[in-house]
């Protein structure tokens, strides 16, 4: 980008379908009989990033259930089916919500906190 004053600066544009927000919600990641406790580290309308406390033996494109507690006054518990899109490390998973309609307290959270 070239400023009107003549200075040239690099610019990085990030394109996403929706805003991503850093959060710290406690929760669990459930796949089959195995349950991994951890933290939702960021959240968007389309998915989440989940950090487990122990190594998660999962594969990309597999389905799983995510449960976590919002930081709203009701401490609402959210449960969603997700698809694992990316395994950043054995402890960090990028997931996409299978159903992206949020008609519960998560929808209200998106409406008032984003």
C-alpha positions as CSV (number, residue, x, y, z in Angstrom):
1,X,0.0,0.0,0.0
2,X,1.3,3.5,-0.8
3,X,0.2,6.2,1.5
4,X,-0.5,9.7,0.1
5,X,2.6,10.9,2.0
6,X,4.7,8.6,-0.2
7,X,5.5,5.9,2.4
8,X,5.1,2.3,1.2
9,X,3.9,-0.3,3.7
10,X,3.1,-4.0,3.3
11,X,-0.5,-5.0,3.9
12,X,-1.9,-8.5,4.7
13,X,-5.5,-9.1,3.9
14,X,-7.3,-12.0,5.5
15,X,-10.5,-13.2,4.0
16,X,-12.9,-15.2,6.1
17,X,-16.6,-16.0,5.8
18,X,-17.2,-14.6,9.3
19,X,-15.4,-12.9,12.2
20,X,-13.3,-15.1,14.5
21,X,-13.2,-14.3,18.2
22,X,-10.6,-15.5,20.7
23,X,-12.3,-17.1,23.7
24,X,-11.4,-19.4,26.5
25,X,-14.4,-21.7,27.1
26,X,-13.9,-24.9,29.0
27,X,-15.3,-28.0,27.2
28,X,-14.8,-31.4,25.9
29,X,-14.3,-33.1,22.5
30,X,-16.0,-36.4,22.1
31,X,-15.3,-38.9,19.4
32,X,-16.6,-42.5,19.8
33,X,-15.9,-43.7,23.4
34,X,-13.0,-41.2,23.9
35,X,-13.6,-37.8,25.6
36,X,-10.9,-35.1,25.5
37,X,-11.1,-32.2,28.0
38,X,-9.8,-28.9,26.8
39,X,-10.6,-25.3,25.8
40,X,-12.3,-23.6,22.9
41,X,-9.6,-21.1,21.9
42,X,-11.5,-19.3,19.2
43,X,-15.0,-19.3,17.8
44,X,-16.8,-18.1,14.6
45,X,-20.3,-18.8,13.2
46,X,-18.8,-21.5,11.0
47,X,-16.5,-23.3,13.4
48,X,-14.1,-23.5,16.4
49,X,-10.6,-24.2,17.3
50,X,-10.2,-26.6,20.2
51,X,-7.1,-27.3,22.3
52,X,-7.1,-30.6,24.2
53,X,-5.2,-31.2,27.5
54,X,-3.9,-34.6,26.2
55,X,-3.0,-35.9,22.7
56,X,-6.0,-36.4,20.6
57,X,-5.9,-39.4,18.3
58,X,-8.3,-38.1,15.6
59,X,-8.2,-37.7,11.8
60,X,-9.3,-34.9,9.5
61,X,-12.8,-35.1,8.0
62,X,-14.0,-37.2,10.9
63,X,-17.2,-36.2,12.8
64,X,-17.2,-35.6,16.6
65,X,-19.2,-33.8,19.3
66,X,-18.1,-30.7,21.0
67,X,-19.5,-29.5,24.3
68,X,-18.6,-26.3,26.0
69,X,-19.8,-23.7,28.5
70,X,-20.4,-20.0,27.4
71,X,-19.3,-17.1,29.6
72,X,-22.9,-15.6,29.6
73,X,-24.7,-15.1,32.9
74,X,-26.6,-18.4,32.5
75,X,-23.4,-20.4,31.9
76,X,-25.2,-22.1,28.9
77,X,-23.9,-25.5,27.8
78,X,-23.5,-25.8,24.1
79,X,-23.4,-29.1,22.3
80,X,-22.6,-29.4,18.5
81,X,-21.6,-32.0,16.0
82,X,-18.5,-30.9,14.1
83,X,-16.3,-32.1,11.3
84,X,-12.5,-32.0,12.0
85,X,-11.1,-29.8,9.2
86,X,-7.5,-29.5,10.3
87,X,-5.2,-31.0,12.9
88,X,-2.7,-28.2,13.7
89,X,-1.0,-30.5,16.3
90,X,-2.1,-33.5,18.4
91,X,-3.4,-31.0,20.9
92,X,-5.0,-28.3,18.6
93,X,-7.9,-29.0,16.2
94,X,-9.8,-26.8,13.8
95,X,-13.4,-27.9,13.4
96,X,-16.4,-26.8,11.3
97,X,-20.0,-26.9,12.6
98,X,-22.0,-29.5,10.6
99,X,-25.2,-27.5,11.2
100,X,-24.5,-23.8,10.9
101,X,-27.9,-22.6,12.1
102,X,-27.6,-21.5,15.8
103,X,-31.1,-21.0,17.2
104,X,-30.0,-21.5,20.9
105,X,-27.9,-19.5,23.3
106,X,-24.9,-19.7,20.9
107,X,-26.9,-17.8,18.3
108,X,-27.6,-15.1,21.0
109,X,-23.9,-15.0,21.8
110,X,-23.0,-14.4,18.2
111,X,-25.6,-11.7,17.9
112,X,-24.5,-9.7,21.0
113,X,-20.8,-10.5,21.4
114,X,-19.4,-10.3,17.9
